[in-house]
Amino acid sequence: MDSTDTDYLTSLTSILVAVVTLIFLLHRTWPHLSQPKADKVTKSIAITPLDNSDLTVSKEPEIPEGWWSGREVFELERRALFSQTWLYIAHISQFYKPGSYQSFEIAGFPVFLIRGKDDKIRAFHNVCRHRAYTITRKETGASTVLGCRYHGWSYDTTGRLVKAPQFDDVPGFDKSQNSLFEVHTHTTDQGLIFVNLNSGEPAVFDGVASALSGLAGLRGKSTWVSGLTLSGDFNWKAGTRSRHLDTYTSELHQRMSEVSRPSPAMKLFRAMTGKSSLEKCSLFPITLIYSFQDAGLCLALSFFPASESKTNIRYDLFAHCAVNKPEIQKISEVSQSVTKNLIREIEVEYQSISTKQGSSGELNNTDTRQILCRLQEHTKLERIEGGQILPAMHKPEGSTLFQKADQLCKELDCVSGGSQSGASSALDW
């Protein structure tokens, strides 16, 4: 056989081998190629109810439409997540005397913390029981009596109604039935204060203690030295998963170390043990805590949702050793500058990701999967219930006498021309 025939047979054999290989590969991969995209991604995650083992979650798109800017998604997050989850909001050292309070806005829920005369720190919905007007109008302050400026109702540090003009003389009106709506609180050994807005029995407080156990820089005796609330134009989820957070903490760590330099002994200890001087703890769903060991400081960074596309960023710095005033001033300036830079970077990042819907890649983020699971579970329960489930809603028992007195109060408002444009029902959660 000449060389031409040999080449021909070799070529034919190669073609046959290639064809057989292609058929084999198509046979193996065809079931996966023909499977719908949503099913493939959904099967990559085991979504199971957290509290009810007998519930099953139907397969739905992994990242719902409107994930980054949808009002309906945000409202679902308010019901499914922020109404039922333990949320870190402050440290015990921020309440230095009876009457010290701090106000917060969490996904549209106004709340405040206050230290009572008995030194116990309590949380309340920041709405008057009469017409839902704001009680504490400042972010921070101190007062042992909190008064509503609308009709002069006043409350003490335990939330008890102590004064109700125009109602005091109404027969049968019971002040004890009109105290502020209290919010569940839990204070950890490190002095971190958590709240849960569920009007019923809240979820068991667990999972956080173990996460905090390895954070050496924050203690119950730590002292608040600086903090600020800033605003950013982005969805809160974009903040907690931002790729810029590592850069933020690195820059903050470097600049804090320049302000408060570690001692030679501390440097030697780090070198011998190989232990990092920067520790991180994530508190689902909105808070990150960083411990800067060399500087003797801890930073709590929280992303409080204000709306579907606006977030309030709150940072607080705590020291577990004495810090002089010049250092505090420098640390405050550094923290504010670096945090403002972070917000600008997240805003740019948000503009980019909000123009396109999430893909299966988003599910690589643990928090994203957990948020999605919570939303799917709550949606399933609402379908069973046949309507929205509002865990944060309080249902006071209003008496006929109260309603008559309230009607009289409205009539007096009309006569005097008084109005309150910002007031809404205390039940409107």
N, C-alpha and C positions, 0 to 999 in steps of 0.2 A: 504494500500500500504506500502510495507516494505521500509526500508531506502535505499536499493540498487536502487529501482525504482525511489525513490525521487531524489537521486543524479543524476541518468541518465537523468531525465527530466530537472533538473536544468542545467546540463551541456549542454544539447541540446538547451535549451533556450538561454544560454549565447552565444553559437556558432552562433545561428540565429541572435541575436542582433548584434554581431560583424560583420557578413556578410552584414547585412542591412546597418550598419554604414559605412562600407568600400565602398559599392556601392554608397552611398549618397555622400561621400567625393570625390570619383573619378568623379562623375557626375559634382560636383562643380568646381573641379580643372582641369579637362581635357582640356578645351580651353586654359588655361594658359600654361599647360605642353606641348601642341602641338604647341604652337606659337614659331617661330624661335627666337633665342637669340637676334639677331641684332634688330629685330622689337621691342622686349620688351624694350630694353634699349633706343632705339630711341624715343619710345612713352613716356618715362619717362621725356623727355625734350621737352619743347615747343620752337622750333627753328623758329624764324620769322625774316625776313629781318629788318635791322635797319633803312634803309632810303627809301625803296621802298615797300609799302604795297601790291602791286600787284604781287610781286615775290613770288614764293613758292620754298622751298628747298626740294629736293628729299631726301628720306631716304637713309642714307649711314651708314657705320660702325661708331660707336661713336668715337673711337680712331683710326684714320687711320693708316695703315701700315707705318712704318717709322716715327712715331710720335716723337720718341726720338733721332733718328740718321739718318733719311732719307734726302738726298739732295733735292729731289723733294718737300718734305714738307717744308723744309727751304726756298726754292725759292718761294713757294707759300706764306709763311709767309712774305717774303720781299715785295711781290706785294700786298697782301691783308691786311696786318697789319702795317708794318713799313713804307710803302709808304703813308699811309693815316691817321695815328693816331697821335694825339697830344702827344708828348713825352717830359717829363721833362729831361733837360740835365745839367742845371747849375743854380747858384744863382747870382743875380745882383752884389753882393759884390765881386765876383771874378774878376770883370773888373774895376780896380781901377783908370784907366786913359785912355784918348784917345789912341787907338792903342792896348790896352790890348786884347789879343785873347786867345781862348782855342779851341783845335782841338778834334774831336770825330770821332769814326768809329761805325756806327749803322747798323748792319746787312749788311755790305759791302758798305754802303753809307758813304763816307768821307765828313764831314761837319765841319765848324768852326764858332764860334761866335766871334764878334769883336765890341768893343766900338768905335763909330765914333767921329770925332772932334765935332760933334753936341751933343755928349753924348748919342746918341741913339744906342742901341745894335741891331746889325743885324746878320743874319745867311746866309751863302753861302755854296754851294757845293764846296768842297776843291779840285777843278780841274781847271786848266787853260783852257780858251776857245780855245786855239790853238791846243794843243795836249793832253789835259787832264792830264798834269803833276801836282803833288801836289804843292799847293801854300804855306801853312804853314806846315813845316816839323817837328816842335816841338809840343809837347802836349800843352805847354803854352808859351807865350812870349808877346812882345809888340813892335809894329812897325806901323807907320802911312802910310807906303808904303809897299805893299806886292809884292814881285817879284818872278816870275817863273824862275827857274834856267836853264830851257831847252833852251829857245830862248829869255829870257830877258823881256818877257811881264810883266808889272807892273800895279798894281791896288791900288786905294786908299781905305780908310776905308768904303766908300759907295759901293765898288765893281766896281767902274767905271774904265775902262781901260785908263791909262794915258800915257803908253809908249808901243810901239809895233815895235821893231827894224825889219827892212827889210819890214815893211808894211807901215811905215809912209809916204813914197813917192809914194805909189801906188795910182793912180788916182781913186777916188770914194770910197776908203776904209774908212769906218765910224767906229770910235772907240766906239761911243755910242751904236752901235749894237753888241758890243762884250764885254759887261760887264760880271762880274761873275754871275752865275745863283743864284738868291736870294732864300732863304728858308723862309717860313712863320714863324713868331715868335709871341709869346704872353707872356707878363710878368704879373704875378699876384700881388695882393696887398702885398703878403708876399715876393715878390722879386724873385719868382721862374720863370725861363725862360723855355718855352716850344717851340718846333719846330714841324712843320708839313711839310713833304717832298713832298706832293702833288703839282705837277707843275700847276695844275688848281686851282679852288676854293676849299679851304680846308673845312672840316667839321666844324660846329659851335663849338666854344670852350665853352663847358658847362659840367656840372657834376663834374668838378674838384673843383670849388669854394666852393661848399657845403661840399665837403670832407675835404677841408683845413680849413674851418671856425672854427672847434673845436680844431685845433692844435695851442695851445697858445705859444709854444716855438719858433716859427719861424716868423720873421717879416721882412719887407722891410729894416729895419735898422740893421738887424743882420749882423754879420761880419764873413767871412770865416776864419777859423783858421788852418785847416788841411785837407788834402785829398790825395788820391792815387788811381791809377789804377792798378789792379792785374789781373792775367789771371788764368782761371780754365778749366780743361778738362771735360766739361759737357755741355749738352744742356741748353740753357737759361731758358726753362720752368721748368727744374728741380731745378733751383736756386730760382725762384720766389715762388715755392710751397714747398720748402724744409721743412721737419719737424724739421730741426735743427735751424731755424730762431728764434724761441722762446728762445731756449737755448742761442743763440748768443746774443740777446738783453738783456737777464737777466744778462749774464756775463759782458757785456759791461756796463750795468747800474750800477752793483755793483762796478766794478773797477773804473768807472768814479766818482762815489760818494766818493770813497776813495781818489781820487785826489782832487776833488772839493767838500768838505763837505758842506751840507746845513746848513744855519744859524739856531739857536734855534727857531727864529720866524717862519721860514719856516717849521720846524719840527712840531711846535705847530699848524700851519695852516693846515698841512696835517692831523694831528690827529683829529682836530675839524671838518674838512669838509669831511674827509674820501676820499678825491680825490687822485687818483693814481698819482705818480710822473713820470710815464712812459706812454706816449701817442703814438699811432701808426696811420699812415694814409697810405693807399695803393693807388698808382697812376698807374692805368692800362696802359700798360701791364708789365712794367719792373722795376718800382721804388717803394721803401718803404721808408717812412719818419718816424723817431722816435724822440720824444721830451723827453729829460731827464731833467725834471723840476728842480730837486735838484741841478744838475750840471750846469744848465743854458745853456744847449747845445742841438743842433738838429743834427741828422745824416740823410743824404740822401744816400740810398744804391740802386744802379742801376745795372741791369744785361744786359749789351749791347751784343747782339749776334755777334760773329765774324764768326762763321760757324755753321754747324749743330751739332758739338760736341765740340765747344770751345766758351767760354764766357769771356768777359772782365768785371770784377767787379769794379765798381767805387764807392768809398765812399767819402763823403765830410762832414766835421763838421763845424757847424756855432754856434756862441755865440751871445746871445742877451744882454750880459753885458761884462764888461771889464774882460779879462783873461790875467794874466801875462805870460811872456815867459817861466818860469820853468813849469808852469801848461800846457802850450801848448805843450811843449816837451814831458811831461809825457802822456798827452792825445793822442798825435800822436803815441807814442810807444804802448800804450794800444790798440788803434784802429787797428793798423797794425797787431799786434799779434793776437788779437781775430778774425779779418777778415781772416787771413791766416788759422786759425784753422777751421773756417766755410767753407772755400773753400775745404780743405782736406776732411771734413765730407760730403760735397755735392758730391765730386768726388766719394767717396765710395758708397754713396746712388745712384748716377747715374749709376754706374756699375751694381748695383743690379736691378734697374727698367728698364734699357735699354735692359736687356737680356730677358725680357718678355713684351709682348704687353699689353697696358692698358686694363683695364676691366671697367665695368659699374661703379665701385667704383670711378674711376677718375673723373666722372662727378659730384661728390659731391663738387668739387672745383669750385667756381663761375668763377674764371678767366679762367679755362680750358674750361668751357662751352662757355664763351664769345669768346675765341680764336677760338674754333671749329666753332662757329656760323659765325664768320667773314670769315673763310676759306671756308666754304660751300657757303656763299653768293657770294664770289668772283669767286669761281669755277663755280657757276651757270651763272654768267655774262659772264665769258670767254667762256662757252659752247654756249651761245647765240651769242656772238661776233664771235666765230669761231677761236679764237686765244688768246694769252696772252694779258692781259691788264696791262700796266706798268704806274701806276699813277705818278711815280717820274721822268719819262722821259721828258726831255726838247727837243723841236724841233726848233733849231735856223734856221733862214732864211739865208742861205749862198749865197752870190752873186757870179757871174762869176769872177769878179775881185779878190774877196777874194780867190777863188779856184786857180786862176792863180798865185797869190802871194804865196799861200801855196805850190803849185807845185814847184815854184822857191826855196822856203825855203827847200824843200825836196832835191832838186838837190844840193843845197849848203851843206846840211848834208852829202850827198854821197861823195862830193868832199873832205870835211874835215874829213870824217870818223866818224862823230858823229852819235850816236844812242841813243835811250832811250827804254830800254827793258821793263820798267814798264809802259810806256804810253799806253793808250787805248783811244778809242773814247769817247768823252764827252757825247755821246748818249747811251753808253753801260750800261744802268741801268737794 
